[in-house]
Amino acid sequence: MTTLYYHHSAGLNHLTPPGHPERPDRLRAIEQGLSHEKFDALVRHEAPVADLDVIALCHTNEYIDEIRAIAPTEGMIYLDGDTAMSPGTLEAALRATGGAVAAVDAVMTNPRTNAFVGTRPPGHHAESMRPMGFCFFDSAAIAARYAQRQYGAERVAVVDFDVHHGNGTQEIFWADRRVMYASTHQMPLFPGTGAIQERGDNDTIVNAPLHEGNGSREFREAFDFAILPRLQHFSPDLIVISAGFDAHWRDPLGGLELREDDYLWVTRKLMEVADATAQGRIVSVLEGGYDLQGLRDSVAVHVAALMDN
């Protein structure tokens, strides 16, 4: 298996207020984690800027125009209490999505290839017409829709193990019978969506909420009993992972108790499905993860598993 790593220094220029958890040091922590010699075989690429018409696969043109128009040339603006833009934010967001799209191009045209997109800002809270929760463009959702439109993928699965529910991805694919969205997340917690009964118009949304204090056992049971059987039955042509690492026990924004071994386990389980139905095609897109040590170590085991190490 060839594993690609998409990244870009523009992500360091998306500045947030002092003390904000979604900060440039997250990318530095990931680079530190992937600097070990066991990652020498990782094929590294700079994330390109996404075309606006590709972003429009999941976001309205009016929304895209508004984000571009309000992007500051100096200082900082606040879109809501959590989500801020600095002069470097727009490029960082465009490259985050561009990396996800480039990863889809790579895995759909090269057999036995998968990818990790280690960029920021995250995306899974961004709805078709609204930024929120640190997010501007839903890169994972755009990657899935791009695979449909560009490569004729008949079934794409987006699997989200961030501690927060991906309300944006759910909203975008609520009525799409060709995309399965599956999520483990803590409830109650921001953004307040993700109940079991939220199933979409075509029963293609699978929410498996966890509770504060839940750890390895509950997380693995949610996958074993709620998500993996549905995923296997759906038989995706591509799996996109919304890879949030804030369910880690060290993370300050959640109350779950996952360890690095849990991320290793779930990555291998998703790879088994991808090997069986999608020729191994996985695109993993960074979402949350706000304790730097927890993020560094969790990404390292996740990427090592993608490399089949």
N, C-alpha and C positions, 0 to 999 in steps of 0.2 A: 504494500500500500504506500503510495506517495502522498504525503501530507504537505499542504501549502499553508503558509502563514501570511496573511495580509495585514499590514500595519502602515502607519504614516505619522511622521512627527507633527503634522498639522493638528493632531489630537491634543498635543501639549499646549496649543494656543487657544483652546476653548477654556476660558477662565471662568471660574465660579467664585462666589463670595467667600471670604475667609471662614474656615470651619465647615464649608459645604462638603458633604461626603463624596460627591461625584467630582473628583478633582484630578488634575493632571498626573499626580503621583501614582494613580492607578495604573497608567500605562508604563511608568517606570518600574513598578513592581512586577508587571508581566514580563517586561524585557529582562529583568533580573532572573526571574524564574526560568525563562527560556534560554538563558545564556550558558547553561550546563552543556558539557560536551555531548551528552546523549541526544541533544537536539541539533547536532551538527548536520544531520540529514534533512532537517526541516527546510523546505524550499521557501525562501522569503521573497515577498513581493511588496512593493509600495501600492497602497490602495489608490486607485484613480478617483477622479471626481465623477460622480454619477450624472448622467444626462437628466435633464429636468423631465423629459417625456417618460423616462423610466420611473422616476419618483411619482409621476402622475398615474401610474398603474394602481396606486393605493391611496393617493391623496389628491384632493381636488386642485385644479389649476388656481382657483381663487386662494386656497390655503397656501400653496407654494409661493404665489406672488406676494402674499402678505408677509410670509416669513422672510423673503428676500428684501422686501421694502423696509421692514422694521429693523433689519440687522444693523447694529450700530457700527460706526467708524471709529468711535472712541467711547471710553467709559463702559457702562454695563446697564442693560435694561432687564426688567423682570416681566416675564410673561404670566407667571403666577407666583405663589409663595415659594415654590420649589425650583422653578425653571427660569434660568437666566441666560442671556446672550451677551457675549463680549465680541470685540471685532474679529476674533478668530473662530467664532462658533460656527458660522455658516459653512466655511470651508471644511471644518472638522466633520460636520454633519453630512455634507455632500460626499466626503471621502469615506465615512463610515458606511454609507449606503453603496457607494461605488465599489468598496472592497467586497461587500456581500454579493453584488451583481457579478463582479469579476470572478469571484469564487464559483458562482453558478456556471459561468462560461467554462471554467476549467474542469469542473467535475462532470459536466454534461458532455464534454467533448473528449475527455481522457479517461479511459477505463481504469478502475482501481485507484481513483484519486479522491481524496477528501480535503477539507480545508477548515482552518480556524481563522476567523476575522477578529483580530484583537484591536478594535478601534473604540473610540468614544466620540460623542455621547451615545448612550444606549437608545433603544427605539421602541420597545414593545408597549409603552403606554401611549404613544402618539396615535391618536385616532385619525380618521380620514380628513377631518377638518379642525383638529384641536391638538396643540402641544400640551403635554403635561408630564409630571413625574420625571423630570430631567430630560425628556425625550422630544425630538422634533420630527424625524422621519422614521417610520417603522421599517428598519432595514431587513429584518427577518421576513416580514410580510411581503415586502417588495421583492425579495429574492425568490419567494415562493411563486408569486404572480408572474415574475419575469421568466421563471422556468416553464410555466404554463404557456406563456405567449411566445417566447423565443424558441423553445425546444419541443413544444407540444406535449409536455409532461401531463399525463392524464390524471395522476393522483400525487399530490404533494402533502407531506405531513410536516407541521410545525410543532415541535415538542419543546415545552418551556418548563425548566426547573428552577427558575428564579423564585426567590421568597415572595415576590409580589406577583399578583396575577397580571397577565398581559392583556389588559382591557382593549388596547388598540388593535392587537391582532385578532382578538375575538370579534370586535366590531366589524373589522374589514372583511372577515370571512364568514360572518354569521349566516349568510345565505348561499355560500359557495359549496356545492356538493362535492367538488373535486379537491377541496383542501380540508384536511383534518387538523384541528387545533387541539392539542392535549396539554394540560398544565397541572403540575403540583405547585402549591403555594400555601402560605399561611393565611388563615382566616380566623377572626377578623383582622384585617390589616389593609392599608392603602393598596389599591384604590377602591376597595369595597365590592368588587365584582368577583366572579369565579365560583358561584355556588354550583352544587352538583346538578341542579335542575336547569341550569343554563346550558342548553344542548344545541342551539342553532336551529335554523329552519329545516335542516336535513339530517339532524342527529349526527353531525360530524364534529361537534365540540364535546370534549371530554374533560371535565373539571374534577380534580381529585384533591379537594382542600385538606390541608393539615392544620393542626392546632399548635399553639405555643407550647414549647417543650417537647414536641415530637422530634424524633431522631431517626437513626438508621432503620429501625424495624418498621416504623410507620411509613417512611419514605419508600422503602423497597416494596412493602406490601401494596402501596398505592400504584406503583408501576406494575408489579406482578399481577394484580387482580383487576385493576381499572384501566390501565393505559396500554400495556404491552399486548394483551389479547386483542384489543380493538385495533391497535396499530398493525398487528400481523394480519388481521382480517382485511383491513383497508388496503394493504399491499402497496405501499407508496413507491413511486418511481424515484423520489428524492426525499430525504429527510433534512429539514432545516432545524437546527437546535437554537432556541433562545437560551443561551448559556449564561444564566445568572448564577453567581456564586455567593449570594448574600443569605442563603439558607445555612451557610457555614456557622458553626457554633460561636466563632469569634466575632461575627458581624454585628455592628451596632444597630442596624436598621430592622432586624428581624429577631424572632424568638425561636427559630428551629435549631436543631443540634446536629447538623450534618458534619461529617468528617471527610477528609480527602478520599478515603476508601469508598465512600458513597458516590462521589463523582467518578471515580474509576469504574465502579460497578455499573452505574447507569450508562456511561459512555459505551462500555462493552456490550451492554444489552441492546442499545440502539444500533450499534454496529452489526450485531447479529441479524437484526431485522433488515438493515440496509443491505447486508451481504445476501440475504435470502430473496429480496424483492427489488432492490435498486442498484445492483452491481456495485455495492459499497458506497454509493454516492451520499455523502453527508456534507453539509455546509453548516458550521457552527459559528454563531454570531454572539459576541460578548454583549451581555446585558449588565446586570448589577454585580455587586461584590465590592464592599467598601472598607473592610479591614484589610490592610495592605498585605500582611503576612498570610492571612487566610486566602486572599485572592491569588497571591503569587503561587502558593503551594497547590491550590485547587486547579488553577489553569495548567500548572506543570503536569499534574497527573492526567488531566483531561486530554491535553495534547499528546502526552506519551501514549495514552491509550489509542488515540486516533492514528498514531504512527505504528500501532500494534507492538509497542515496546512493553 
